Amino acid sequence: MKMRKPLSGIRVLDFTRLYAGPFCTMLLGDLGADVVKVEMPGGDPLRGQGPPFYHGHGMSFLAANRNKRSIVLDLKAAADKSTARELALKADVIVENFRPGVMARLGIAYDDLQADNPGLVYASISGMGADGPDAGEGAFDLTIQALGGFMSITGERNGKPVKLGTSVFDLVCGQYAMGAIVTALFDRVRTGHGQRIETSLFESEITFLVDAGMEYLLTGRNRERWGSEHATLVPYKAFQTRDGWLVIGAGVQNLFEAFAAAIGRADLQRDPRFVKIEGRVRNRDLLYEILDREVLTYTTSELRAKLEAAKVPCAPVNDMAHVFSHRQTQHRGMVQAIEHPTHGEMPVIGPAVKYSECDVAAGWTAPPEIGEHSDAVLCDWLGRGAVSALPGAGST
């Protein structure tokens, strides 16, 4: 029972490269879909993005391409373009992240396929959206974070704009696309018909503005950059300790009082400048000057123990080593091991969602080598023999 996967039997033809699309299709593969990654000769550019590298593969490629099979097709060659169409007519799902118009020029857009494959779910991922005045513009996560507003609210107070630490909106967009695909597959069960899905990095980021976006829409005010601080809760930020950083969330009244008592500064509870939250917000810089000095007298573990005993929310600012060795990380299976056919066992990040009726991480496979499965895919999907006769195709 646990080996069953929710998307077993679903065929996904993956025309994506870089990050948002591959992350989407990897999530589908995690759930058991047969994901065939179509690569041009030379492969996905993420394969060579680095250093660092692991046996010649960039970290971004390894992070977004497990549980897939790779086939090489030169979509500029007539024979390979014909093969791509044949595969598309056998697919349940197609995912692509070319600029708008590219798939139509190749003859494998949704409108080219829908009549012959009416159950097809066709997802297009772009930088700016499928239509509109800026549809043809390219985008990277960096430019999207700037254009879509996140960099205006990220960074230290009065500091310069800062990009988030990973390509967050590539991944957010990929998650949206994955959820939409599964929704469309569910709808297909009821209607018998597939449909076209469109999403983009730009639209995905705008939805993640959430309360900052609503604040502007309702009041006309732009939110400021607060770093780890909070606009209306004080104290609430990352404090530097003797040996690291500790985030402390003690903005509400009872938590402020507990925090002050735990560090031996109960006098701050009686100071008229700080006794109420309104005063702490108005006098944040003065209060932080006092608290910063106090916190620096402790190590992270010393202060964390005191605050946890006082039931004050706090957490160390962990690096990767501490994250992946954390007892909860280990307990929840957030580090998995997969077997690479040439490099042996390699660790991967585990699934964020668990299911009672299936083990999502069971049977996961390593990110493929370029064209590793070309022969097998053409045999499985099209009943063909060797692929080596196809112009531009590669196999191992």
C-alpha positions as CSV (number, residue, x, y, z in Angstrom):
1,M,0.0,0.0,0.0
2,K,2.7,2.4,1.0
3,M,4.5,2.0,-2.4
4,R,1.5,3.3,-4.3
5,K,1.9,6.8,-5.6
6,P,-0.9,9.3,-6.2
7,L,0.2,10.1,-9.8
8,S,1.3,6.6,-10.9
9,G,0.4,6.1,-14.5
10,I,0.4,9.8,-15.4
11,R,2.7,10.7,-18.2
12,V,4.4,14.1,-18.0
13,L,6.3,15.5,-21.0
14,D,8.7,18.1,-19.5
15,F,10.0,20.8,-21.9
16,T,11.3,22.9,-19.1
17,R,14.8,24.0,-18.1
18,L,16.4,26.3,-15.5
19,Y,14.4,26.3,-12.2
20,A,10.7,27.0,-12.0
21,G,9.6,24.4,-14.6
22,P,12.0,21.7,-13.5
23,F,10.9,22.2,-9.8
24,C,7.3,21.8,-10.8
25,T,7.9,18.6,-12.8
26,M,10.1,17.2,-10.0
27,L,7.2,17.5,-7.6
28,L,5.0,15.6,-10.0
29,G,7.7,12.9,-10.3
30,D,8.0,12.7,-6.5
31,L,4.3,11.8,-6.6
32,G,4.8,8.9,-9.0
33,A,4.3,10.5,-12.5
34,D,6.5,9.3,-15.3
35,V,8.3,12.6,-16.1
36,V,10.3,12.6,-19.3
37,K,12.6,15.6,-19.5
38,V,13.2,16.7,-23.1
39,E,16.6,18.2,-23.4
40,M,18.2,19.9,-26.4
41,P,21.8,18.6,-27.3
42,G,24.0,20.0,-24.4
43,G,21.2,19.6,-21.9
44,D,19.5,21.9,-19.4
45,P,21.8,24.9,-18.7
46,L,21.5,24.3,-15.0
47,R,23.6,21.2,-15.4
48,G,26.7,23.4,-15.9
49,Q,25.8,26.2,-13.4
50,G,28.5,26.4,-10.8
51,P,30.8,26.0,-9.0
52,P,30.1,24.2,-6.7
53,F,29.6,21.0,-8.7
54,Y,28.9,17.4,-7.7
55,H,30.4,15.0,-10.2
56,G,30.1,17.7,-12.9
57,H,26.5,18.7,-12.0
58,G,25.4,22.1,-10.6
59,M,23.6,22.2,-7.3
60,S,20.5,23.8,-8.9
61,F,20.2,21.0,-11.4
62,L,20.4,18.3,-8.7
63,A,17.9,20.2,-6.5
64,A,15.2,20.2,-9.2
65,N,15.5,17.1,-11.4
66,R,15.1,13.9,-9.4
67,N,12.6,11.3,-10.4
68,K,12.8,12.1,-14.1
69,R,13.9,10.3,-17.3
70,S,16.0,12.3,-19.8
71,I,15.6,12.2,-23.6
72,V,17.6,14.4,-26.0
73,L,15.7,15.8,-29.0
74,D,17.0,18.6,-31.3
75,L,13.8,20.6,-31.8
76,K,15.4,22.4,-34.7
77,A,15.6,19.1,-36.6
78,A,12.4,17.9,-38.5
79,A,12.6,14.3,-37.4
80,D,13.1,15.2,-33.7
81,K,10.3,17.8,-33.9
82,S,8.1,15.0,-35.3
83,T,9.1,12.7,-32.4
84,A,8.3,15.5,-29.9
85,R,4.8,15.8,-31.3
86,E,4.3,12.0,-31.1
87,L,5.3,12.1,-27.5
88,A,3.0,15.0,-26.8
89,L,0.0,13.1,-28.2
90,K,0.8,10.3,-25.7
91,A,1.2,12.7,-22.7
92,D,-1.3,13.4,-19.9
93,V,0.6,16.6,-19.0
94,I,2.9,18.9,-20.8
95,V,4.9,21.5,-19.0
96,E,6.9,24.2,-20.8
97,N,8.7,27.4,-19.8
98,F,9.8,28.9,-23.1
99,R,9.0,32.4,-23.9
100,P,5.4,32.9,-25.3
101,G,5.2,31.8,-28.9
102,V,8.1,29.3,-29.0
103,M,6.0,26.2,-28.6
104,A,3.6,27.4,-31.4
105,R,6.6,27.8,-33.7
106,L,7.6,24.3,-33.0
107,G,4.0,23.0,-33.7
108,I,3.5,21.6,-30.2
109,A,1.5,24.4,-28.6
110,Y,-1.8,23.5,-26.8
111,D,-3.9,24.5,-29.8
112,D,-1.8,22.2,-32.0
113,L,-2.5,19.2,-29.8
114,Q,-5.8,19.6,-28.1
115,A,-8.0,18.2,-30.9
116,D,-5.9,15.0,-31.1
117,N,-5.3,14.8,-27.3
118,P,-8.4,16.2,-25.7
119,G,-7.5,15.0,-22.2
120,L,-4.2,16.9,-22.3
121,V,-3.3,19.2,-19.4
122,Y,-0.9,21.8,-20.8
123,A,1.0,24.1,-18.4
124,S,2.9,27.1,-19.6
125,I,5.3,28.9,-17.2
126,S,6.8,32.2,-18.2
127,G,8.5,35.2,-16.6
128,M,5.8,37.8,-17.0
129,G,2.7,36.0,-18.2
130,A,1.3,34.5,-21.4
131,D,0.0,37.7,-22.8
132,G,0.0,41.5,-22.2
133,P,2.5,44.3,-23.0
134,D,5.4,42.6,-21.3
135,A,4.7,39.0,-22.1
136,G,7.8,38.7,-24.3
137,E,10.2,40.0,-21.6
138,G,12.6,37.4,-20.1
139,A,13.0,37.2,-16.3
140,F,15.3,35.8,-13.7
141,D,14.3,35.4,-10.0
142,L,16.5,38.5,-9.2
143,T,14.7,40.7,-11.7
144,I,11.3,39.4,-10.6
145,Q,12.1,40.1,-6.9
146,A,12.9,43.7,-7.9
147,L,10.0,44.2,-10.4
148,G,7.4,42.5,-8.2
149,G,8.1,44.5,-5.1
150,F,9.8,42.0,-2.7
151,M,13.2,43.8,-2.7
152,S,11.5,47.0,-1.7
153,I,10.4,45.4,1.6
154,T,13.4,43.1,2.2
155,G,16.6,44.3,3.8
156,E,17.7,46.2,7.0
157,R,15.9,49.3,8.1
158,N,17.2,52.3,6.1
159,G,19.5,49.9,4.2
160,K,19.7,48.8,0.6
161,P,17.3,46.4,-1.1
162,V,18.2,42.7,-0.5
163,K,17.4,39.6,-2.6
164,L,16.0,36.6,-0.7
165,G,18.5,33.9,-0.1
166,T,17.4,31.4,-2.8
167,S,15.5,31.7,-6.1
168,V,12.2,31.8,-4.1
169,F,9.8,32.9,-6.8
170,D,11.0,30.3,-9.3
171,L,10.0,27.8,-6.7
172,V,6.8,29.5,-5.7
173,C,5.8,29.6,-9.4
174,G,6.7,25.9,-9.8
175,Q,4.6,25.0,-6.8
176,Y,1.6,27.0,-8.2
177,A,2.0,25.2,-11.5
178,M,2.2,21.8,-9.9
179,G,-1.0,22.5,-7.8
180,A,-2.8,23.7,-10.9
181,I,-1.8,20.6,-12.9
182,V,-3.1,18.3,-10.2
183,T,-6.3,20.3,-10.0
184,A,-6.8,20.1,-13.8
185,L,-6.2,16.3,-13.7
186,F,-8.9,16.1,-11.0
187,D,-11.2,18.1,-13.1
188,R,-10.5,15.9,-16.1
189,V,-11.8,12.9,-14.2
190,R,-15.2,14.7,-14.0
191,T,-15.3,16.3,-17.4
192,G,-13.1,14.0,-19.6
193,H,-11.3,17.1,-20.9
194,G,-7.9,18.6,-20.2
195,Q,-7.2,22.3,-20.3
196,R,-4.5,25.0,-20.7
197,I,-2.8,26.4,-17.6
198,E,-0.8,29.6,-17.5
199,T,1.3,31.1,-14.7
200,S,4.4,33.2,-14.3
201,L,7.1,34.3,-11.9
202,F,5.6,37.8,-11.9
203,E,2.1,36.8,-11.0
204,S,3.3,34.3,-8.4
205,E,5.3,36.9,-6.6
206,I,2.5,39.4,-6.6
207,T,0.3,36.9,-4.7
208,F,3.1,36.5,-2.1
209,L,3.0,40.2,-1.3
210,V,0.0,39.2,0.9
211,D,-0.5,41.7,3.7
212,A,2.1,44.1,2.4
213,G,0.2,44.2,-0.9
214,M,-3.1,44.6,0.9
215,E,-1.7,47.4,3.1
216,Y,-0.9,49.4,-0.1
217,L,-4.2,48.6,-1.8
218,L,-6.3,49.6,1.2
219,T,-4.2,52.6,2.5
220,G,-1.9,53.7,-0.3
221,R,1.1,53.2,2.0
222,N,4.3,51.4,0.9
223,R,5.6,49.0,3.6
224,E,9.1,49.9,4.8
225,R,12.1,47.5,5.0
226,W,12.4,46.1,8.6
227,G,15.1,43.5,8.3
228,S,14.2,40.9,11.0
229,E,12.2,43.5,12.9
230,H,8.5,44.0,13.0
231,A,6.7,47.3,12.3
232,T,4.3,47.1,15.3
233,L,5.9,44.5,17.7
234,V,9.0,45.4,19.8
235,P,11.1,43.5,20.8
236,Y,10.9,41.2,17.8
237,K,14.1,40.6,15.8
238,A,17.4,38.7,15.5
239,F,19.8,39.6,18.3
240,Q,23.5,39.0,18.2
241,T,24.8,36.8,21.1
242,R,28.4,36.1,22.1
243,D,28.7,33.3,19.6
244,G,25.9,33.7,17.0
245,W,22.4,35.0,16.5
246,L,19.1,34.3,18.3
247,V,15.7,35.4,17.0
248,I,13.5,36.6,19.9
249,G,9.7,37.3,19.5
250,A,8.7,39.1,22.6
251,G,6.6,41.9,21.3
252,V,3.3,41.2,23.1
253,Q,3.0,42.4,26.6
254,N,3.2,39.1,28.6
255,L,6.2,37.9,26.5
256,F,8.0,41.3,26.9
257,E,7.7,41.0,30.7
258,A,8.9,37.4,30.7
259,F,11.9,38.4,28.5
260,A,12.9,41.3,30.6
261,A,12.7,39.2,33.8
262,A,14.7,36.3,32.2
263,I,17.6,38.6,31.4
264,G,17.5,40.3,34.8
265,R,16.1,43.5,33.5
266,A,12.6,43.6,35.2
267,D,13.2,47.3,35.6
268,L,12.3,47.7,31.9
269,Q,8.8,46.6,32.6
270,R,8.3,49.7,34.8
271,D,10.1,52.2,32.6
272,P,7.3,54.5,31.3
273,R,9.0,54.5,27.8
274,F,8.6,50.8,27.5
275,V,5.8,49.7,29.8
276,K,3.3,49.5,26.9
277,I,3.7,48.3,23.4
278,E,2.9,51.7,21.9
279,G,5.9,53.2,23.8
280,R,8.2,50.3,22.8
281,V,7.3,50.9,19.2
282,R,7.9,54.7,19.5
283,N,11.2,54.1,21.4
284,R,12.4,51.0,19.6
285,D,15.9,52.3,18.9
286,L,16.5,53.2,22.6
287,L,15.1,49.9,23.8
288,Y,17.1,47.9,21.3
289,E,20.3,49.7,22.3
290,I,19.7,48.4,25.9
291,L,18.6,44.9,24.9
292,D,21.4,44.5,22.3
293,R,24.0,45.1,25.1
294,E,22.3,42.6,27.5
295,V,21.9,39.8,24.9
296,L,25.6,40.1,23.9
297,T,26.6,38.9,27.4
298,Y,25.1,35.5,26.7
299,T,26.0,32.6,24.4
300,T,23.1,31.5,22.1
301,S,22.5,28.3,24.0
302,E,22.6,30.1,27.4
303,L,20.0,32.6,26.5
304,R,17.9,30.2,24.6
305,A,17.7,28.0,27.6
306,K,16.6,30.9,29.8
307,L,14.0,32.1,27.3
308,E,12.6,28.6,26.7
309,A,12.2,28.2,30.4
310,A,10.3,31.5,30.5
311,K,8.2,30.4,27.5
312,V,9.5,33.3,25.3
313,P,9.5,32.3,21.6
314,C,13.1,32.2,20.3
315,A,15.2,30.3,17.8
316,P,18.9,30.2,16.8
317,V,19.7,31.4,13.3
318,N,20.9,28.0,12.0
319,D,23.3,27.4,9.1
320,M,22.8,24.5,6.8
321,A,24.8,22.1,9.0
322,H,22.5,22.8,12.0
323,V,19.3,22.6,9.8
324,F,20.1,19.2,8.4
325,S,21.4,17.7,11.7
326,H,18.3,19.1,13.6
327,R,16.4,16.4,15.4
328,Q,13.1,17.4,13.9
329,T,14.6,17.5,10.4
330,Q,15.8,13.9,10.9
331,H,12.6,12.7,12.6
332,R,10.3,14.1,9.8
333,G,12.4,12.5,7.0
334,M,13.6,15.8,5.5
335,V,16.9,14.2,4.4
336,Q,16.5,11.2,2.1
337,A,19.1,9.0,0.3
338,I,18.8,8.0,-3.3
339,E,21.1,5.8,-5.3
340,H,22.9,7.3,-8.3
341,P,23.8,4.7,-10.9
342,T,27.4,5.9,-11.2
343,H,28.1,7.9,-8.1
344,G,26.6,5.8,-5.4
345,E,24.3,7.0,-2.6
346,M,23.6,10.7,-2.5
347,P,21.5,12.7,0.0
348,V,18.5,14.8,-1.2
349,I,16.0,17.0,0.5
350,G,12.9,15.1,1.6
351,P,9.2,15.8,0.9
352,A,7.4,18.6,2.7
353,V,4.1,16.8,2.6
354,K,3.4,13.3,3.9
355,Y,0.5,11.0,3.0
356,S,-1.1,8.3,5.2
357,E,-1.6,5.9,2.3
358,C,1.7,6.2,0.5
359,D,5.4,6.8,1.2
360,V,6.1,9.7,-1.1
361,A,9.9,9.3,-0.9
362,A,9.9,5.5,-1.7
363,G,11.6,4.6,-4.9
364,W,13.0,8.1,-5.7
365,T,15.6,8.1,-8.5
366,A,18.6,10.3,-9.0
367,P,18.6,13.3,-11.5
368,P,19.3,11.8,-14.9
369,E,22.4,12.0,-17.1
370,I,21.8,13.8,-20.4
371,G,19.8,11.5,-22.7
372,E,20.1,8.6,-20.2
373,H,16.7,7.2,-21.0
374,S,16.2,8.1,-24.7
375,D,15.9,4.5,-25.9
376,A,13.6,3.5,-23.0
377,V,11.3,6.4,-23.4
378,L,10.7,5.9,-27.1
379,C,10.1,2.2,-26.5
380,D,7.7,2.8,-23.6
381,W,5.7,5.7,-25.0
382,L,5.9,5.1,-28.8
383,G,6.8,1.4,-29.1
384,R,10.0,2.3,-31.0
385,G,13.4,0.6,-31.0
386,A,16.7,2.4,-30.6
387,V,16.8,6.2,-30.8
388,S,20.2,6.4,-32.2
389,A,18.9,6.9,-35.8
390,L,17.2,10.1,-34.8
391,P,19.1,13.3,-35.8
392,G,20.3,15.2,-32.7
393,A,19.2,12.5,-30.2
394,G,21.5,11.0,-27.7
395,S,21.4,7.8,-25.7
396,T,23.6,5.9,-23.3
